[in-house]
Structure formats: C-alpha cells, structure tokens
Amino acid sequence: MTEKKPVDFSLLSPEMKEEISVKAREKAMNARWDINIAIILFGVLILIIILVTYTRAGLEVVAPVAAAGLSAVWFTGWQRGKRLYRIFYREEITRVERELKKAARDSISEKIEETIEEQIQRALRERWKSG
C-alpha cells in the first residue's frame, strides 16, 4: 500500500476547499454504481422471481427478501460512494496543490528573470552613460 503524504490545507482558501469537495462528491456519486452492484441487484431480482414463480411463496416471504436485497444494494453503494469520495477528495487536493505550487514557482521564476533582465539593462545604461 502506498504511503499517504500529509495534505497542506494552508494553501487552500475556503472556496477552493468547497469546490474540491463538490467535485469529489460528484465523481463519487457517478462512480458508486458499478457492475458489482448491478450483479447483486440482478441476483436479488432472480431470487424474488424464483420465490414467486416456483415455490409459490407468499408476500410475507418475498417482501422481506426483496427489502433485504435492496437494502444490501443501497448499503454497498453507499459504502463505495464514501470510499470513492475520500479517494477523489485526496486526488483533487493533490491536483490543486500541484497547480498552486507550479503557479508560485512560475511566478518566482518570472520575477527572477525580470530582475536579471533589469540588472542587465541597468548595467548597459550605465556603460552607455560612462562611455
């Protein structure tokens, strides 16, 4: 398992944190219904059809089985959504941190380039004045 690095929240404004949270929540909501949950749901449906058709089970047997199956599907999807939310939240924070650090690095390098360029221009002006 990979080691998780600590997240530096000091670089993030409250608006950025909220935006990250919303993006992570949307991704998790979209990804939580996968093929495994669909298979469980179809299994419950097949079980209900078998109970009703072949065993002639009454509503007292079929309704609890259906409710338990749907509850299991909902619970599985809910757990997966929570897990995916944490993963996507961490990914979004890492992406935003990387962008902020890159912007800061670019800004510093631009200032350094401007400073060097200004120094060279100043030195050239002084030479022209003295020469």
ChimeraX attribute file (.defattr): number of C-alpha atoms within 10 A of each C-alpha:
attribute: neighborCount
match mode: 1-to-1
recipient: residues
	/A:1	3
	/A:2	4
	/A:3	5
	/A:4	7
	/A:5	7
	/A:6	6
	/A:7	11
	/A:8	10
	/A:9	11
	/A:10	7
	/A:11	12
	/A:12	15
	/A:13	10
	/A:14	11
	/A:15	9
	/A:16	13
	/A:17	16
	/A:18	12
	/A:19	13
	/A:20	21
	/A:21	18
	/A:22	14
	/A:23	16
	/A:24	21
	/A:25	19
	/A:26	14
	/A:27	16
	/A:28	22
	/A:29	17
	/A:30	11
	/A:31	14
	/A:32	20
	/A:33	17
	/A:34	11
	/A:35	9
	/A:36	13
	/A:37	17
	/A:38	12
	/A:39	12
	/A:40	16
	/A:41	18
	/A:42	13
	/A:43	13
	/A:44	20
	/A:45	16
	/A:46	12
	/A:47	16
	/A:48	18
	/A:49	14
	/A:50	14
	/A:51	17
	/A:52	15
	/A:53	10
	/A:54	8
	/A:55	9
	/A:56	12
	/A:57	13
	/A:58	10
	/A:59	11
	/A:60	8
	/A:61	13
	/A:62	18
	/A:63	12
	/A:64	11
	/A:65	17
	/A:66	16
	/A:67	12
	/A:68	13
	/A:69	20
	/A:70	16
	/A:71	12
	/A:72	16
	/A:73	19
	/A:74	15
	/A:75	12
	/A:76	16
	/A:77	19
	/A:78	16
	/A:79	12
	/A:80	18
	/A:81	21
	/A:82	15
	/A:83	14
	/A:84	20
	/A:85	23
	/A:86	15
	/A:87	14
	/A:88	20
	/A:89	21
	/A:90	17
	/A:91	14
	/A:92	18
	/A:93	20
	/A:94	15
	/A:95	13
	/A:96	17
	/A:97	17
	/A:98	12
	/A:99	12
	/A:100	14
	/A:101	13
	/A:102	12
	/A:103	12
	/A:104	12
	/A:105	12
	/A:106	12
	/A:107	12
	/A:108	12
	/A:109	12
	/A:110	12
	/A:111	12
	/A:112	12
	/A:113	12
	/A:114	12
	/A:115	12
	/A:116	12
	/A:117	12
	/A:118	12
	/A:119	12
	/A:120	12
	/A:121	12
	/A:122	12
	/A:123	12
	/A:124	12
	/A:125	12
	/A:126	11
	/A:127	10
	/A:128	9
	/A:129	8
	/A:130	7
	/A:131	6
